[in-house]
């Protein structure tokens, strides 16, 4: 009798141990979970995936991942996930309950929620676009050197403008936006020394009517090439109405405003996501702070439309090759900010990521509120 | 300056329609907080109908029907079923926002047909358009804007010069008294809620069809709420709503106009002004206690005939 009890207890222990091992990553989930060899990935978006801009670009990356891995990956996504802890965690946990082992937040404000989740679910992997937090085991972030593509689109703008005045519609005056403003302007200035630029901040990421009104105010100031760091295509449409030109952002919008659209700096999120997901599935992922470049194929330029002159096309091609080869820094001295302070001395170039991401000024020649 | 004021008129137009619509609704004693949702429903259905048919009238009709249908839901819930108006209105906003996103999925980034663009092209009104200053600001606009001016006159006449307008006021001030005097309270409430909703929807359609002429998600972006504030600002008077709409519209674009002129005022201050102005107006009108500036006495209260 004792023997039986002993065997029973040992068996029970073994079962418990096995169940314990199985927890976490393969957390049993009551409803509609994927088979074991399918990896489920959850994406959190701050807006709708059909916004014609930021979120659509993110979603294109997710869909490219789906296509690349086929049946071995299941992609879940949640739209309009607000930038607060509760919204991030609710949506992410919902995905985890549905079998997700990788959760990717794509907006800056998703960062803190993901950090907490990474602590609570040590067996799952969390990736965050545009943030700076990470840990050593299961939480990494990624972003890209958008200044490279901005610079190239600036070249196009500089060679297209006839009034030598560019207009830039920006969401908020903070580092990422300022880097975009300055690199775009430097690109234009590299081919057109007389160019100046007006920047207006609209304090919103996705208010199409406000972007349009801002575009109209810039057009009224005689700016004939516009670009924007905000989420919709409104500026391109406004430019088309009066026969001016526009450089887009995030995705190729040549069909929305064929009469004004020149090109757009764009994201190729799949260039990072596909290899990193491969690594995560293989269990080889080590958290990192990825900073994609044009050379990686992570940052790109939408195809130049027929509105772009051959001269500009040739120049973009030349500089693009140099940037990809790694011998064309964007921020080369001497550079002054628009208050006249030297920010990059002559003979030096600002290339370190942390230096670029400390930018809190706009350059000389740019009119903007600070 | 003229350019700025002309842009102000355009920025104020969606607000004007939505505010006038909400005033009509509130005059019948119903507080519909679903303006934002109704505007979005109008924006998407106007766009869909306009895009599919290429006919501007069909676009407007689509918006009107969407707004009327949306507010009919509200009317049924609050008038017949006597649901809480605030909660129902908020629900309608959430519903309308989702409805517009859902319907608009396959239309994102599409541009309205040329026939519609041509229809809403800026028209220079003879004589009036030549008046210095006033001409370029008010009378070189598209046909929708002229309809907006006309609407203000029409609604003012209706409110203050017709018997039905007086009846409407009675319904909003005291439904029981109106009922006792033989006015069909239910019909008045239903009809004016639907008309109000249709006007809100037209405000939304102005944004999607004329201003943007491209479908972008959440095109209304909070203007419905500004309209709700404007109703109070205008103290339920369509003429004051006209002034208020352009004032609020102007303030919404003033910030970066100033920026690009080289005058540096934080946009946050400028964004705050309309709401600060609304608060001041509420305080002033409640201090003066003038009867004509007060909300309809029965606003937000469901009418039970049996409780008379």
Interface residues (C-beta under 8 A of the other chain):
Chain A: X47 X48 X50 X51 X52 X56 X198 X199 X200 X201 X202 X203 X204 X206 X207 X208 X209 X210 X212 X213 X214 X216 X217 X218 X220 X221 X232 X233 X234 X237 X253 X255 X256 X257 X367 X368 X369 X370
Chain B: X3 X4 X7 X11 X14 X101 X104 X105 X108 X109 X111 X207 X211 X212 X213 X214 X216 X217 X218 X219 X221 X222 X223 X252 X253 X255 X256 X257 X259 X260 X262 X264 X266 X267 X268 X271
